Every structure is written in C-alpha cells, then in structure tokens.
Amino acid sequence: MTFRILVLISGSGTNLQALIDSLQARPDEGQIVAVISNRPEAKGLERARQAGIPTLALDNRDYLDREHYDQAVIEHIDQLKPDLVLLAGFMRILTPTFVEHYRGLLLNIHPSLLPKYKGLHTHQRALDAGDGEHGSTVHFVTPELDGGPLILQATVAIAPDDTPASLAARVQQQEHQLYPLVMDWFIQGRLRLIDGQAQLDGHALPSGGLKLQDHNHDLREHHYAS
C-alpha cells in the first residue's frame, strides 16, 4: 500500500520540491496526497500544482485564534488519512492539541543545529555568536517549540565573509538531502517515536541525533547500531 504523506508549508517550498523529486521515481512507495499552506500566496503551492498534487490554502488570518485555526487544519488533514505529516517551512507555532493529535507522525526541519537557536533568525544568530559551524536538524515535533527528539543533522562551516543569505543558501542545500532521507526512513518503517525517543532500526538515537557527516557511506543504506 502506498504511504500517504501530507506537507504543510508557508513559503517558497524548496524542501517540498526536494520531497517531491525524491518520490517522483517511486510513486508506489510514497505519495504526497496534499500540500496545505497558511499563506495563499506561498510559492510552494505552485510547485505542488505543477507536480499534480492537490493544494489547499487556509489563511490563518481568517481565523479567530490559533486554536480555531489548528482545529480547521486538523479537520482537513484527517479527511486525507495521512501516514506522515511533514512541516516544510510551516511558519506557525502549533498548539499542543495539534501536536498531540499527530504525535509520532509529525516531523519538522529546522535551520540550526538544535538545541541551538530555536525559533527564528537562526542564520543571523549563528553569525552574531561567532560560531564556526551551523546547519539543519530534522526532528519529531512535540509541544515544546523546536524541542522534540532529534533525528538527523547536517553541518556547514561558517566562512568569515558569510552573510545570513549566503549561510542560509548552503544550509538549504543540506536540508534538501536531510529531509527526503528521513522521510524514507519513516516510509520504510525504520524510524519511529517510541516512549518519547526517536528510534531507528529499533535503537534509540543519541540525544543529539545522527550526523550526516559522520558517515562515509550513503545513509540510505545505513542501519543504526548501538
């Protein structure tokens, strides 16, 4: 049976495109059944339409508060019965009700080496701190903002002449490898959230997650061992 994936976006959808491209050659394994955005003008919606994926724009500004908005999104998502919900640049703080409703099925990609720099403006904050490296993290979503169990991180070196834009561009390149890979692990049944821990191949992952650069071979074939 084809694995059903739903993606939530707010912006240009470059990570969405990476997910679409990853699944294109193997539609029998996984399918993005819909893309939902809180911004009707989000460029990512056009990416989805070009790929033949149904889209829905639910403008959060049309709702009384966060709770009413999240409930409306839940109702639309549940009609589609997804097996996995991916946040791909969805710029909303989710209510605990939403997060608990999809607990264990909800993943996010965040542009920092968590637990550093939760929230916004991560590239500027890394530069302001004088960090030597920066990166991106895929994690399970819990009610704590950007605080769920970490799965996989990719690191980029910070150059002396980096700007937030140049740093963001290199981090984004890494993100386009990270997210499809973690999605594949979930589709294959290798990755799960069990008793509050991220587990790959039945083993609890380290608190800092796995590091893409720590492995000299393709992580698509990697089986985590304790």
N, C-alpha and C positions, 0 to 999 in steps of 0.2 A: 504494500500500500504506500502511495506517495506521501511523504512527510509534508505537512502543511505549515507554512511559515507566514507570519504577518509582521510587517515592518512599520514602525512609527518614525516619522521624520518631521523636521521643521524647516529645513533649508535646501541647499543645493543637491544633496543626495549622492555625494561621491561614494560614501560607504555603501549606500543602497546599490549603486551601479556595480561595485565590486561583488556584492552578493548576487546580483542578477547575472553577471558574467560567469561567476563560479558555477551557478546552477544550470546555465544555458545548455551545456553539453550533456547533461544527465537529468532531464526532466522527470524521469521515473523515480529518482531518489528523493528529490525535494522540489517543492514548488512554492513560490511566493504567491499567496492567494489574494493578498490585497496590500496596499500601502495607504496609510492614514496619516494626514498631516493636520496640525493645528493652525497652519498658515495656508490659506487658499492660494497664495502667490508662490509657494515653495517650488523651486525649480525641479526638485526631486519628483514631484508629481508627474511632470512631463517625461522624465526618464522612465517612470513606471508605465505610462501610457504607451510610449514608444516600444516597450517590451511586451505590450499586450496584457499588462497587469491591471486589474481593477483598482481604482483610486477613490478616496473619499476625503474631502476637506471638511473638518469640523473646527470651525474658528472658535478658539477659547473665549474670544471677546464677546461672543454671543450668549455666554452662559453667566448665571448669577455669581457663581463662585467656583473654586477648584473642585469641590465635592460634586457639584452638579455636572461639571464638565467630565470628570473622570467616570462618573456613572454612565453618561451618554456614550463615552468611548467603549466602556466595558460591554454595553449592550450591543454595539455594532461588532465588536471583536467576537463575542460569544456566538453570534449568528454564524460566523465563519468556521468555528471549531478548530482553531489553530493548535498545532502541537508545540509551537515555539513562537514567542513574541520577542522581536529584536528592536531595541531602541537604537536608531542610527542618526544621531544628531537631533533627537527629540528634546527641544529646549523647554521642558516643563518639569517642575518638581512634582512627582506623583504622590497622591495621597496614600496613606497606609492601606486603605481599603483596596485600592487598585493593585498595589504591590502584593498584598496577601492573596488577592484573588488569583494571581498568576504566579504565585510563589513556586520557584523551581523551574518555571518555564519562561522566565523573563531575564534577558541579558542586555547589557549596555556596553558601549565602548566609550572610554573617557580619555581625553588627550592630556594625560600626565602619567607619571609613574606613581600610581596610588600606593600608599595612602597620602603621598604629597599632592597638594594643590587640588583639593576637591572644589567643585563649583566652577566658576567662570574665569576667563582671562588667564588660563594656565600657562600659555607661552610667555606672556609678559612677566608673570610672577616668577617663572623659572629664570628668565634673564635678569630680573631685578635682584634675585637671590644670589646671582653669580654662580649658578650651578654649572657643572661640567657636562651634564647629560640631562636628557629629557626623554619623553617617549609617550607611549599609549598603553592602556590597560583594558582588557575585556574582563568583565566581572558579572556575577549574578547580582540581581537587583534586590535589595532589602529596603525596609523603610528608612534606614539611615542614608542620607544623601551621599552617593558615590562611596558607600561603605560596605557593600556586600562582598562575599568571598571572591578573592582574585583568582583568575584562571590563567591568563597568559599576558605577558608584557613584551613590548619591543622597545629598544633603547636607541636613541640617536645622540651623537656627540654634538655639543653646542660649540659653534665656531665663534671666535672673537668678534666677527663682524655681523653676527646673526641679528636679525630683527624678528619681531613676533611673526611677521608674514613669512619670512624665509624658513624659520623654525617650524611653523605650522605646516608648510608645504612638505618638509621632509618627514615630519611625524605622520602626516596623512598618507604618504607612500607606504609607511609601515602598517598603518591601520588597514589598508586595502589587502594586506596579507593576513593580518591577525584575524579579522572578523570572519572571513569565509572559512578559515581553518577551524576556528572554534565552533562555528555553525556546523561544519562537517562532523566534528566530534559528537555534537549533540544528536545530529541525524542518525549517526551510526550507533547510538546508544552507549557510547563510551563515556560521555560526560553527563553527570547528574549532580544535583544538590541533595545531599543526604544528611539528615540531622544537623543542618546548618553548615555543612562543609562541602566545598567543591571537591568532587571525586572524579578521577579519570582512570578508567580501566580498574575500578574497584579500590583504588588507593586515594587517600586524602591528599590533596595538593598542598604544598607548602603555603604558609600564610601569605607570602609574597607572590604566589603564583609561579608558573613556569616562565622561563625567559627564552624568548625565541633565539637569541644569540648564543645561548648556552649549548645548543645542539648543532653538531656539524653535519647532520643529515636531515632529510626532509621530515618535519614534524608530522606530516600527514601519515607517515608510516611508524611514527614513534609510539611505543607503548610504555606508559609511565610505570616505573618500578620503584618501590620504596627502598 
